[in-house]
Amino acid sequence: MDLSTVATFSNDLLIYSSGSIPINAKELNLKQTLLGGQSFRWIEQNLNEFIGVLGSYIVRLQHQNDNLRYTFFTNNEDLIKYSNNNDRRVETALILHNYFQLTIKLSELFEKWCKSDVRFEKGQIPIGIRVLAQEPLENLISFICSSNNNVQRITKMIQALCNEYGKKIGTLNGIDHYQFPTLDELDKTDLEKRLRELSFGYRARYIQEAVKFMKYTVNGMCFFDQLKILSVEQARSQLLKIMGVGRKVADCILLMSLGKHDVVPVDTHIHSIAMTYYGQQLTTANYDDISSFFEQLWQPLSGWAQAAAFSNELRLPTSPRNSIVLSLKRSISSTEIITEKLFKTLDENNECQSIKITRKRSETRQKKLLSIQQLSTRPKRNIKPIERY
């Protein structure tokens, strides 16, 4: 059944193109790729049916019988009037090829990761999770919003931003969809004020300053094109000049928008993975050590292995081990170091026997120590609440 036959869309919305791309499940796990914490524009509207926005198109995707089936919708009648169906199908297939980076053979990478990491070999990290090649401005602002945040809330914030400042494409299945706003559309004197009204909090100022930096300090969107030809270190140093961009956000942009496939961003999830499963190899837990460790372990394209491990961590039930780390509610950065020693890793029954966490914000601040002894998956009632920082 053609995807286009089951959609309910507004009068101003037209089917631009539809088709399918052959790709098996080992090369694409559609759900975990789209909803795995990389992009925040996709929703699963029905079972195995995903709706999102790519550029000026609303896109509907399904993965069935080793085929990625797609329909592109537009509100621009001229785009259809002055083109033929074959050209449109080639164009939209190319958009998806580039977005999912389908020239990269994931199954071949997975075989190499299995040789270096037993968690891949035993199937503890699933195959099929791809790194999305995203528009850099959207990626920049999305990950500025990721500070002290979760995927669901980031998604709502990005939706609010697009609804407020982006051009409306149309309504599909009762939901309005908008383009991601351009620099010009975001360059408003009251941007910070309005974003605070939309519950962006302190991130509102970062977004406003990022827009100003992109438009008036560097050469607009050409800035990102210039970064693509620089080394990882050079490109990262330029990104860190943007207010609100720390090491993790910069590394997400490098990996997902600038083609730096070996960069491993580190947040609380990756920190948790490192300490839980690789604690014997890692004696410290600062950003550089964890990132470098995984960049060496998961060669080649270690950033792709990170995306798989990260997405898998999001879908797992929260364990006591993860709850402790996530309670810190702060991403790891080079200026805020979380040092942790795991005395015993999770045993076969998924019970964490003893954990010690030391967090040091700066040389002038006093260290705080958490020590939890014999913490099982069902803690006793008399265990005292964990102190939160």
N, C-alpha and C positions, 0 to 999 in steps of 0.2 A: 504493500500500500504506500503510495506516495505521501511523504510528509505534508505536502502542501494541501492535501485534501482534508486534513483533520484540523486545520487551524481556523480560529475565529479571529478576524482582524478588522480594524477600523476601515472606513470607506476610503481614507487617503493612503492606505498601505497597500502596496502591490508586491506580488511575487517577482523578484528580480531574477532568481535562478535557483535551480534545484538539481541534485545529482548525488553521486556517491563516490567514495574513494576506498579502494580495497586496502584494508589494514586489519591484521588479526589482533587478538587480545594481548599477546605478548608484546606487541608494539604500542598498544594504546589501552590504558584503563581510563575510560572517558570520565567517569565520575570522580575518581580520586585526583585526576589531573586538573579538572575544572574547579572542583570544590576543595582542593587540598591546600589552600592558603597562599596560592600564587596570585590569582586574579580574583577580583571581588565583584565582577559584573555578571556572573552566571547563576542561574537558579535551576533547580530540578523541578519543573512545573508538573510533570507526570513521571511515572516510573521510567527511568532510563531515557528521559526526554529533557534536554537542557536548552534553555533560552538565554541568550546573551547579546551583547553589542560588540561588533568589531567595526571600528571607524564609523561610517554613516549607515551601516546595515544592522538590522536585527537579524540574528542568526539562530536557527533551531537545529540542534544536532541529536542524532541517535546513533548508537553503535549496535548494529544487528548483523548476524551471520557474516562476521569478518568484513563488514563494510561500514564506513563512516558515512551515514546518510545526512544530507544537509539541505536546508532551504534558507535562502537569503531574501529578506524583505526590505523594501525601500519605499520612501514617500515621494521620490523624484521620478515623475512620469517620463521626463526627457531622457533619463538614463536608459529606459527601456525602448523608447521610441526611436532613438538614434543608434541602436546597437542590435546585433542579432543574437539569437539564443546560444549559439555555439561559442561566440566570443565571451558572453557573460558566464557561461559555464567554465570556460578556461580560466577566466579572471577569478571567479569565486573559489575554484579548486586550488588555484595558486595561493590565494589568501590563506586558506586552511593549511596548505603545505608549509607555508612560511610560519604561520602561527604555532603549529604543532612541531615544527622543525623536523619534518618527516624524512629528510635526507639522512638524518642520524639514525642508525640501526640500533635500537635499544636492546634487542635480544643479544646482539654481539657484545655490547657493553656489559650486560648482566652476566654473561659467561665469565668475563674478566673479573668482575667484582666478586663472583662466587669463589674465585681462586684466592682472593686476598682477604675476604671477610666471611666467616662462617655463618653470620646472620643472613646474608644473601643466599648462601649455599643451602641452608636449611629451610628457606622459604619464609623466614621471619619478617623479611622486607619484600613486599610483592613486586612483581614485574609489571610494566606497562605504564608507569607514571612518568610523564614527559615534562620537560621544562618548556613553558610557554614563552614565545618571543613577543614581548609586550611593548606597546607604545611607551617611550620613556617618560613623558610628562605624566601620564596616568599612573605609571608605576611609581614614580617619584612621590606623587601626592598620596597614593594609596599607602605606601609604606611609611610616610610621615605620620599617617593616621594610625599605623600599627603600634605605635608606642603605648605601652601599658594597656593593651587592647586585645580583643579576641575577634575571630573571623566573622562571627555574626554581626557584631557591632560595627566593625570596619565596613562590612557590606552595606549596612544601613547608612553609614556616613557618606560613602561614595555615591550611593543612590540619591541621597539628599543633595549632594553637591551637583550631580548631573541634572537633577530635576530643577534646581535653582538657576543654573548658569548654562546648561547645554541646550542644544537645539533638539526639539522633539522630533523623533522619527515617526512614531505612530503607536498604536495600541494593538497588542497581540494577546489573545486569550484574556482580555480584561485588564492587562497591565500596560501602563504607559512606559515607553522606553525612550531614552535620550542619548545623544552623543556625549562623549566626554568633552567638557568645555576646552576651548583653546586658551592660549595665554592671553589674547586680547579680551576674550569673554570673562576671564578671571581677574583682569587688571581693573579692579574697582576700588575706589577710595574707602568704601565701607565693607570690603571683603571680610576683614577680621571680625568686625562687629556682627555681620550677618551670620558668619559661620559659628560664632559663639551662641547666637540665638538658635542655631540648628544643633546645638549640643556638641560642638567640636572641642570645646574647652581650650586649653592652652595650645592645642595643635592649630587653632585658627591663625594665630600669629605666625607660626612656622610656615603655614601654607602661603599666607600673604607675602612674607619675606622671600619665600622660594620663588613666587611668581615675579616679584620685583627683580630679584637676582637674575632670573632667566631672561627677562625682557630688557633690563636696563644695564646690567653689569656684563653679561656675556652676550653672545650673538644669537639670542633666541634659541629656537630648536636646533640650529646648526651646532650649538654647543655639544649636543649629544653625538652628532656625527663626528665631531673632532675627537671626542673621547674614545670612539671605537678603534681608532688607529694608534692610540697610546698604549703603553704597557699597563698592566693591572695597577701597579703602584702609582703611576702617574695619573691615571684616570681616577683612581680612588682619592688621591689628594685634592683633585679639582672638585669632586663631588662633596668632599668634607667642608668645602668653603660655604656651602649652602646652609643657612640656619635651619636647624631641625634635622639635619642629616648627620647621623653618627655612623660608626663603622658598620653596624648591621644593615642599616638602610642603604648605605653606599654599596655594600656587597650584594644586596638584593638587586639593585639597579645594574651593577656590573654583570651579574649572572643572567638576569631575565630580560634585559633590554640592550646590553652592549656586547653580547656574544662572548663574554669571558667565562667559558664553560667550566673552568677548573676552580672557580671561586666558591668557597663554602661559607655562606652566612651562618652566624651562630646566634641563636636566641635561646630562651629558656627551654624550649623543646629539644634543641640539639644539645644544649648543655646537659639536660636530663639524660638523653641517650648516651652521651659520652661518659658520664659518671656511672650510669647503671650498668652498661654493657662493656665498657672499655676502661673501667677504673684502674685496673692493674697496670695498663700501659700509660695512663695519664696521672701524673703525680700532682699537677696543678690544673687549675680550671679557668685560667684567663683566656680571653678571646683568641689571642694569637696562637696559643698552644693548641687549643681545640681545633681551630680552623686549619692550622698547619698539619696537625695529626691526621685529620680526615682527608685533606688534599693529597697527602702521601698514601694513605691507606686505600682510597677509592679511585686511584688512577685507572684509566683515563677518564676525563670529563667528570671529575669528582663532584662538581656542583649538581650534576644530574642524579648521582647517587644520594646526595643530601636531600634533594627534592623528594625522592622516594621514601627515605627514612623519615623526613618531616611529615609528609602527608600521611604516612602510616601511623605515626605517633598521634596525629589529630583524631583518628578514628578509633583508637584504642580506648577502652574504659579507663577512667582515671584511677591510678594505683596510689597507694600511700606514698611510694617513692616520688611519683610525679607531683602529688599534691604539695609536698614539702617544697619542691623546687618552684612550682608555679605560684606558691604563696608569696614568693618574693616580689611577684608582679612587676618585674622590671627586666628589660632585655640586658644582656651582658654587653658591655662596651669596654674599650681599652682604658677608659678613665674610671669606670666603676667595676672593680674586680670582685668576682665571687670566687673564693677559694674553698674547695670542698675536697674532703677525703672520704672515700667510701671504704669502710673496713671490710665489709662483706657484701658481695653483690646479691642480687635476687637469687634465691635457691629454686629448686625444681618446682616447688609449690607456689612460686611467685610471692614468697614472703621475704620481706626485707628485714634482716636481723639487727643491723646496727648502722646508724648513719651519723656522721658528724658533718656539720656545715659551718664554715666560718666565712663571714662576709666582711670585707674591708672596703669602705667607700673611698678613703684617702688616708694618707699617712698621719693626718692630724686627728682623725676620728678614732674612737675606741672600737676595738674589735668586739663583735658580738658572736656568741657561740650557741649553737643549738646542738643538743645531743639527745638522741632518742634511742633507747635501748629496747631490743626485742619488740619492734613494732610489726605486728602482723597485719594481714589484710582486713581484719576486723578488730580494731583496737578496743581494749577494755574501757569500761565507762569511767574509771577513775584516772585515766591518763589526762594530764593537764593540757589545756589548749596550747597550740604552738604559737610562740610569740611572732608577731608579724612586724616587719620593719616599715 
